[in-house]
């Protein structure tokens, strides 16, 4: 498996399968055509046309929209359309940083193809001139990608959390990194992908951070989401990426970005500009 | 002027003004419609249709293609279609790293909308926790963007040069950076833009490097292309970007990427993901 295959895997969504979900003049998400037919069964909430699904304009406030879509979401979940209810709110945003249009149960975010936002942090250690990367192994009971390799810290940004606030919280929960150390994490960019995963649309932007860790810090998972951590040489990380899909799909992207930014992949290698440019395709 | 405006400025090409220039099954560049009409006057070299311009298939080798297109290029230059003949060869590439289809006079690269490749190096100095960036001022006699602010080192990759080889050469010529120091430059990514500039199509990929410089190193220009250098605080650099177009158009992009990668722009700022993602749009 070549590095570029990881990027193609995450840029694979066939958007012809989805109809835009509009609220007013803006787009709130993307809905699979068969799901649109289900939504037509809730005519007080959605109007479903040939080209799009629209939220009824009488649902004009955050509270009204959240309540009406929330009822439909619960109904579809109980009817078995999707699984893995999280009991956690995500915002539905037109543009990041603006007030949310409504709130949505986290597990329904890919069902409505809503643009999700997450933080991913590369925790690394310098050993002389060399860099080693902390890699976690996801617990076997995770709803998404159990047992796959993960970052030291990563998570979705739920309703009401700022980006750095989310990062500091995840640092504590996922790796027992104290706030004083987490605050030193440096934002280094963002990346974006739209992929079909388990039949749904993952439509995500990840905010990426690097944190140089003290050599003697040993991460310890506090929320049961990560089974173990290992400090890996970058050559070993690259070897795993070349071998197959051991890394969680989106973690592979962030790791490739890390390898590029830290000069571990060089411009004279084949696919370099496709790798460097492909990570940010919209 | 907002930071995002610099990106929009470089992603501004209206491609409906251009016809693809094809060689065999591949695309060698993009030609303005009025230039396509001029090329129709060379029927042994080009066939010009409603949808594209094709190189005649009998021009089947690198040498034949280079000679035939070279004659046309010289003719168009002497007829006054474009100015600034450089006497320097650039490769016409289907994919970076592959054998070139032909070679082309550098000043004709935007005339044929050929994909150009360059290196841009951020030379920076650490001062405690702060970073300062070396900024050059382009000489008043440069054919492109005279007097604008520039990187410590930047240049187009001419025929036969590898990326790092080009960087080391430019380090010596533009800033008198010895090879031993230049070798420490770290590749950190690539960015891409297509813009109309002086009526032509700049269709470029830049390979970006960072080089941490010793605090006592003073750059000295050796080829007359840079008038002076200044070591600037990142806040000052950002202030100049906010003020207007003092930086050369593509240098602004690379500097914004530098500010993002070094955490000087944070995800909670408006436009962050548009900035971070827009730099790599194809």
Interface residues (C-beta under 8 A of the other chain):
Chain A: X96 X97 X162 X163 X164 X186 X187 X188 X189 X190 X191 X192 X205 X207 X260 X261 X262 X263 X265 X266 X267 X268 X270 X272 X273 X276 X277 X279 X280 X281 X282
Chain B: X96 X97 X162 X163 X164 X186 X187 X188 X189 X190 X191 X192 X205 X207 X260 X261 X262 X263 X265 X266 X267 X268 X270 X272 X273 X276 X277 X279 X280 X281 X282
